[in-house]
Amino acid sequence: MEKSERMAMTVLHLSDIHIGDVCENCSYADYLKRMVRVLKKDYDKIIDIVIVTGDIFDGKDNDKNVAKKIKIAVEWFRQLLDDINERMVQKVKILGEEDILFVPGNHDICRKGEPYKIYAHFLKAFYISVK
């Protein structure tokens, strides 16, 4: 296969979002808005897949406010998909939930009890519509 015939894939790689109680005045919605602004303004490539390599949550407090954190994370990533798909260049390949790959990080682990409890609940909630 010649170099010009190779297929390219564009990956949006995210890491270290750290949803949790460690930042009292954090707005994850504002964080997403700033990131998407950069995507819309400065990034003119079609995104084929989103890979999130860990630390969606913050391990220091993964036993507190679990339902709230999961809700924030699910809404955050669904909004990210919507924002990616709104870009004019993305119209040729609309991304869905199945186009995001999550890999847990060290901060996604609960230190007490079941290690991946919050992460497993998040994945189930996020991928609920994927058949």
C-alpha positions in Angstrom: 0.0 0.0 0.0 1.4 3.3 -1.0 1.6 6.2 1.5 -1.0 8.2 -0.4 -3.5 5.2 -0.1 -3.3 4.9 3.7 -6.3 5.8 5.6 -5.9 8.4 8.3 -7.8 8.5 11.6 -8.1 11.6 13.8 -8.3 11.0 17.5 -9.5 13.5 20.1 -7.6 12.5 23.2 -8.9 13.8 26.6 -7.6 13.1 30.1 -7.7 14.3 33.7 -11.1 16.0 33.9 -11.4 15.1 37.6 -15.1 15.6 38.4 -15.4 15.7 42.1 -15.4 17.8 45.2 -11.8 18.8 45.1 -12.5 22.1 43.3 -15.1 24.1 45.1 -15.6 26.8 42.4 -15.1 24.6 39.3 -17.7 24.8 36.5 -17.4 21.7 34.3 -19.8 23.4 31.9 -17.4 26.3 31.5 -14.5 24.0 31.1 -16.4 22.2 28.3 -17.3 25.5 26.6 -13.7 26.6 26.6 -12.5 23.3 25.1 -15.2 23.3 22.5 -14.5 26.9 21.6 -10.9 25.8 20.7 -12.3 22.9 18.7 -14.7 25.0 16.7 -12.2 27.9 16.1 -8.9 26.2 15.6 -9.6 22.6 14.6 -10.8 21.9 11.1 -10.4 18.1 10.9 -13.1 15.5 11.2 -12.8 13.6 14.5 -13.1 9.9 14.0 -13.0 8.8 17.7 -12.7 10.3 21.1 -10.4 8.5 23.6 -10.6 9.4 27.3 -7.6 8.0 29.1 -8.6 8.3 32.7 -9.4 10.5 35.6 -12.9 11.4 34.7 -13.5 11.3 38.5 -11.3 12.2 41.4 -10.3 9.2 43.5 -10.0 11.2 46.8 -13.8 11.4 47.2 -15.3 8.8 44.9 -17.6 7.6 47.7 -19.4 11.0 48.0 -22.1 12.4 45.8 -21.8 9.4 43.4 -25.1 10.0 41.5 -24.3 13.7 41.1 -20.9 13.0 39.7 -22.1 10.4 37.3 -24.9 12.7 36.1 -22.3 15.5 35.5 -20.0 13.2 33.6 -22.7 11.7 31.4 -24.1 15.2 30.5 -20.6 16.5 30.0 -19.7 13.8 27.4 -23.0 13.9 25.7 -22.7 17.7 25.3 -19.2 17.2 24.0 -20.5 14.9 21.3 -23.2 17.4 20.4 -20.6 20.2 20.2 -18.3 18.1 18.1 -21.1 17.2 15.7 -22.2 20.8 15.3 -19.0 21.7 13.6 -19.5 22.1 9.9 -16.5 19.9 9.0 -18.0 17.0 11.2 -21.2 16.8 9.2 -19.8 14.0 7.0 -19.2 11.8 10.1 -21.6 12.2 13.0 -20.2 10.7 16.2 -22.3 8.7 18.7 -21.7 7.3 22.1 -20.1 4.2 20.6 -17.3 6.5 19.2 -16.0 7.4 22.6 -13.6 4.9 24.3 -13.1 5.3 28.0 -10.0 3.9 29.8 -10.1 4.2 33.6 -7.2 6.1 35.3 -5.8 5.8 38.8 -8.2 8.5 40.1 -11.2 6.7 38.8 -10.7 4.0 41.4 -12.6 3.9 44.7 -10.1 3.4 47.5 -12.7 1.7 49.7 -14.9 -1.2 48.7 -15.5 -2.0 45.0 -12.7 -0.3 43.1 -14.6 0.5 39.8 -18.0 1.1 41.3 -18.5 4.7 40.2 -16.8 4.1 36.8 -19.0 1.0 36.1 -22.1 3.0 36.9 -20.9 5.9 34.7 -20.3 3.6 31.7 -23.7 2.0 32.1 -25.4 5.4 32.3 -23.5 6.8 29.3 -23.8 3.8 27.0 -27.5 3.1 27.9 -28.6 3.9 24.4 -25.9 2.0 22.5 -27.2 -1.4 21.2 
